[in-house]
């Protein structure tokens, strides 16, 4: 019975459960359901006869392990961390790997093309830049914590905008994008000097009546 069950489950059941678990984990909000599905997959493969589906909790007292889906969806799971990394940035790593793989395959085999619409490619590139920027900033902050203030400031000024520098360098290689680079630089300066401090003041003013600025 067990070998037949393994063959049937691996063909018809486990792939769909694994796909559902991955989707629940990727969309963050239903992370508990992803954990429940992953636990069920392990139980189905190891102890399939020990599973029982019960209509209420009162009849489950005699079982050793209870999987409960109470409050399976919560918007606060966007603050969840796995191995010390925010789950949102961690979930975007497969997107980065997928995009890098498509670029490498396109460079290696010029006839390779997934047929993605330029708008889709644009949003994929934006999603890829989010975790890359996050990990670059985290690395700079970690190095700055181990050094003095001067070295930390130099590293932050040098590598803090490395993503924009790469984009601008690639844009300079294309003809007719000089205006785009000019507008992007102007927008970055205005964002850093006006937009971000202004949003910080507004957000702080909502909670605190008085705010203090620390030069340190």
C-alpha positions in Angstrom: 0.0 0.0 0.0 2.7 2.5 1.0 4.7 2.4 -2.3 1.5 2.8 -4.3 0.4 5.7 -2.1 3.8 7.4 -2.6 3.5 7.1 -6.4 0.0 8.4 -6.5 0.6 11.2 -4.1 3.8 12.3 -5.9 2.0 12.5 -9.2 -1.4 13.9 -8.3 -1.3 15.4 -4.8 2.1 16.6 -3.7 2.9 18.8 -6.7 -0.4 20.8 -6.3 0.1 21.1 -2.5 3.7 22.2 -3.0 2.6 24.8 -5.6 -0.1 26.1 -3.2 2.4 26.3 -0.3 4.9 28.3 -2.5 2.1 30.7 -3.6 0.9 31.2 0.0 4.5 31.9 1.1 5.2 34.3 -1.8 2.1 36.4 -1.2 3.1 36.7 2.5 -0.3 37.3 3.9 -1.3 33.5 4.1 2.1 32.4 5.4 0.4 30.1 8.1 -1.3 28.2 5.4 2.0 27.7 3.7 3.4 26.2 6.9 0.3 24.0 7.3 0.6 22.7 3.7 4.3 22.0 4.1 3.6 20.1 7.3 0.9 18.1 5.6 3.3 17.2 2.7 5.8 15.8 5.2 3.1 13.8 7.0 1.6 12.5 3.7 5.0 11.2 2.7 6.0 9.7 6.0 2.8 8.8 7.9 -0.2 9.0 5.6 -2.4 6.8 7.8 -2.1 9.1 10.8 -4.1 11.9 9.2 -7.7 12.6 10.1 -9.9 15.5 9.1 -12.3 16.5 11.9 -15.2 18.9 11.8 -14.6 20.4 15.3 -11.9 20.8 17.9 -13.6 18.9 20.7 -13.1 15.6 18.9 -9.4 16.2 18.3 -8.2 15.8 21.9 -6.9 12.3 21.3 -4.5 13.3 18.5 -0.8 14.1 19.1 -0.5 16.9 16.6 -3.2 19.5 15.7 -2.9 21.7 12.6 -5.2 24.7 13.1 -5.9 27.4 10.4 -7.3 30.0 12.8 -6.3 33.5 11.7 -4.5 32.1 8.7 -4.5 35.5 6.9 -3.0 38.6 8.5 -1.6 41.8 6.9 1.0 42.0 9.7 2.9 39.1 8.3 4.6 41.6 6.0 6.8 42.2 9.1 7.7 38.5 9.3 11.4 37.7 9.2 13.0 34.4 8.1 16.6 33.9 9.1 16.8 37.6 10.1 15.6 38.8 6.7 12.3 40.4 5.9 10.1 37.9 4.1 9.2 40.4 1.3 12.8 40.9 0.3 13.5 37.2 0.7 10.5 36.3 -1.6 11.8 38.6 -4.3 15.1 36.6 -4.6 13.5 34.0 -7.0 12.3 36.9 -9.2 15.9 38.2 -9.4 17.3 34.8 -10.2 14.6 34.3 -12.9 15.4 37.6 -14.5 19.2 37.0 -14.4 18.7 33.6 -15.9 16.6 35.0 -18.8 19.3 37.7 -19.4 22.1 35.2 -19.4 20.2 32.8 -21.7 19.4 35.7 -24.1 23.1 36.7 -24.2 24.3 33.1 -24.7 21.6 32.2 -27.2 20.5 35.2 -29.2 17.4 33.3 -30.5 16.2 32.7 -26.9 13.2 34.9 -26.1 10.4 34.4 -23.6 8.2 36.8 -25.5 7.7 39.1 -22.4 6.0 42.4 -23.1 8.3 45.4 -22.5 5.9 46.6 -19.7 6.3 43.2 -18.0 10.0 43.4 -18.3 10.0 46.9 -16.9 8.1 45.8 -13.8 10.3 42.7 -13.4 13.4 44.9 -13.4 11.8 47.2 -10.8 11.0 44.2 -8.6 14.6 42.9 -9.0 16.1 46.3 -8.0 14.2 46.3 -4.7 16.0 43.3 -3.0 19.3 44.2 -4.6 19.1 47.8 -3.2 18.1 46.4 0.2 21.0 44.0 0.5 23.5 46.6 -0.7 22.2 49.1 2.0 22.3 46.3 4.6 25.9 45.4 3.7 27.0 49.0 3.8 25.3 49.5 7.2 27.0 46.4 8.5 30.4 47.5 7.3 29.9 51.0 8.7 29.0 49.6 12.1 32.4 47.8 12.2 34.3 50.9 11.3 34.4 54.6 12.2 32.0 57.3 11.1 34.3 58.6 8.3 34.6 55.3 6.5 30.9 54.6 7.0 30.0 58.0 5.4 32.4 57.3 2.5 31.0 53.9 1.9 27.5 55.2 2.1 28.2 58.0 -0.4 30.0 55.7 -2.8 27.8 52.6 -2.8 24.5 54.0 -1.5 23.5 55.0 -5.0 25.2 52.2 -6.9 21.9 51.0 -8.4 21.2 54.4 -9.9 24.8 54.7 -11.1 24.4 51.3 -12.9 21.2 52.4 -14.5 22.6 55.8 -15.6 25.7 54.1 -17.0 23.5 51.7 -19.1 21.4 54.7 -20.2 24.4 56.6 -21.3 25.3 53.8 -23.7 21.9 54.2 -25.4 21.4 57.2 -27.7 18.7 59.7 -27.0 18.4 59.1 -23.3 20.3 62.1 -22.0 17.1 63.9 -21.1 16.0 60.8 -19.1 19.2 60.8 -17.1 18.9 64.5 -16.4 15.3 64.2 -15.2 16.2 61.1 -13.1 19.1 62.9 -11.4 16.9 66.0 -10.7 14.2 63.7 -9.3 16.7 61.9 -7.1 18.1 65.1 -5.7 14.6 66.6 -5.0 13.5 63.3 -3.5 16.5 63.1 -1.1 16.4 66.8 -0.1 12.7 67.5 0.0 10.3 64.6 -0.4 11.8 62.1 2.1 12.5 64.7 4.9 9.0 66.2 4.3 7.3 62.8 4.5 9.4 62.0 7.7 8.2 65.3 9.3 4.6 64.6 8.4 4.7 61.0 9.7 6.4 62.2 12.9 3.9 65.0 13.3 1.0 62.6 13.2 2.2 60.9 16.4 4.3 63.6 18.1 3.4 67.2 18.7 7.1 68.2 19.0 10.0 66.7 17.1 13.7 67.0 17.7 16.5 66.6 15.1 19.7 64.9 16.1 22.8 65.7 14.0 24.3 62.4 15.1 
